[in-house]
Amino acid sequence: MTKLALGTHPFLLGFEQLERLVERTAKTGNDGYPPYNIEQTSETSYRITLAVAGFTEGDLSITVEDSTLVIRGKQTDDSEGRVFLHRGIAARQFQRSFVLAEGVDVGTAVIENGLLHVDLKRSVPDRIIQKIEIRKG
């Protein structure tokens, strides 16, 4: 018995990109920082919330690159002249990536109380039924 890859199954025509997407997602090496939540806020909307304590709006960037939402954070080092007896608050850069399905658009981004909220909206296309004429060859 031959095992077929997802993109090569005979009933899934044109889904080769889906297999590449799954591979790309599996390779994303997020280390768990910063922690985040993903919630569904309605039938067609979602919210990603990242815990970004200590980051300001200027330290963060949000881009959509090739159907991937990329959130980056880079803090400036303000510890010059300060002596820490214990430093437990992370002050490191990060990059979080989220692959977006076709039709999912990034809406607003708000930072409040150390949490970055990014709202997403999925457009629901109208159901299309197409009748194909059969011609005699």
N, C-alpha and C positions, 0 to 999 in steps of 0.2 A: 504494500500500500504506500503510495507516494503522498507525502505531506505537502499540502499547498500553502504557500505564503498568503497572507491576507490580501495583498494587492493582486495576486495571480489567480484567485478563485474564479471559476468561469461565470458565476452569477454576479460578481462584483466588477462591473465594467467601469473603468475610469477612476478607480479608487487607489491607484498606485501612490498618489500623494498622501493618502491616509497612512499607509505603511511607513513612509518616510517621516511623517509627523509623529507617529508612535515611537520610532527610533530616536528622533531628535528629542522628544520629551523624556525618554528614558535616560538619555545622556546628560540631561540638565542636572548638575551636581549641587543642588541647594543643600547647605549644611544645617539648616534649621534656624538660621539667623537672618533676619528677625522673624519672630513667630508671626503667624497670620491666621485669619479666619476667612472663609468664603461662605457667604450666606445667600440664599435665594430670597429676594425681597418681594417678588411678585411672580406671576406666571412667565413674564418676559424680562425680568431684571435681576441682577445680582450685585453683591457688594463684596469687595475684597478689602479687608482691614488688616493693616500691618502695624505692629507695635514698634514705633520709631521714637521712643523717648530720647530726648537730647538732640534730635535733629530739627532743623528749621526748614522752612520752605526753600531757602537758598541751598540747603545741603542735599535736597532731593531732586531727582529728575524722573519724569514719566514719559516714555515714548512707546509707540507701536512700530515694531520693526518686523516686516514680513509675517504678518498675522500673529505676532507675539507681543504681548504687553510686557514691557521691561521697566522695572522700577529699580532705580539706583540711588544709593545714599553714600555720601562722602562728607565726613565732618572735618573741619579744620582743627588742628591740634592747638588747643588753648591752654595746655598744661605748663607752658613755660613759666618758670618762677614759682610754681606751686609744688608743694611737697605732699604726696599722698601717703597716708599710713596704710590705706587699703584702697584698691581701685577695682571695684566690682561692676561698675557701669561700663558696658562695652562702648567703645568709641572707635569702631572700625567701619570700614566701608563694606557695602553689600550690593548684591544684585539679585533680584528675584524676577523670574520669568514665568509668565502664564500664557499658554497657547490658547488663542481665541478661535472659536469656531467661525465659519463663514456666517456673516450676518450679525455678529456680536460687535457692537461699537462701544468705545470708551466714552463715558459721559463726564461727569464732574469729579474732581479730586479735592478733598477737604482734609486739613490737618487740624485736630483738636485734642487737647489733653493727652498728647503723646501718641495719638493714633492717627494713621493716615487712612482715610476712606476713599476708595476708588469705585465709582458706580459704573456698571456695565448694563447695556440694554440690548436685547436680542430682538431683531425685527422678524416678524412672522410673515413670510410670503403668502400671498394668496394661493390657494390650491389650484393648480393648473391641470386640466384634463385636455389632452391633445388627441384628436382623432387622426389617424394616419390612413390615407387613401391607398388602397391596394390596386395597382395597375397590372394589366396583363403585359408580360414581357414579350 
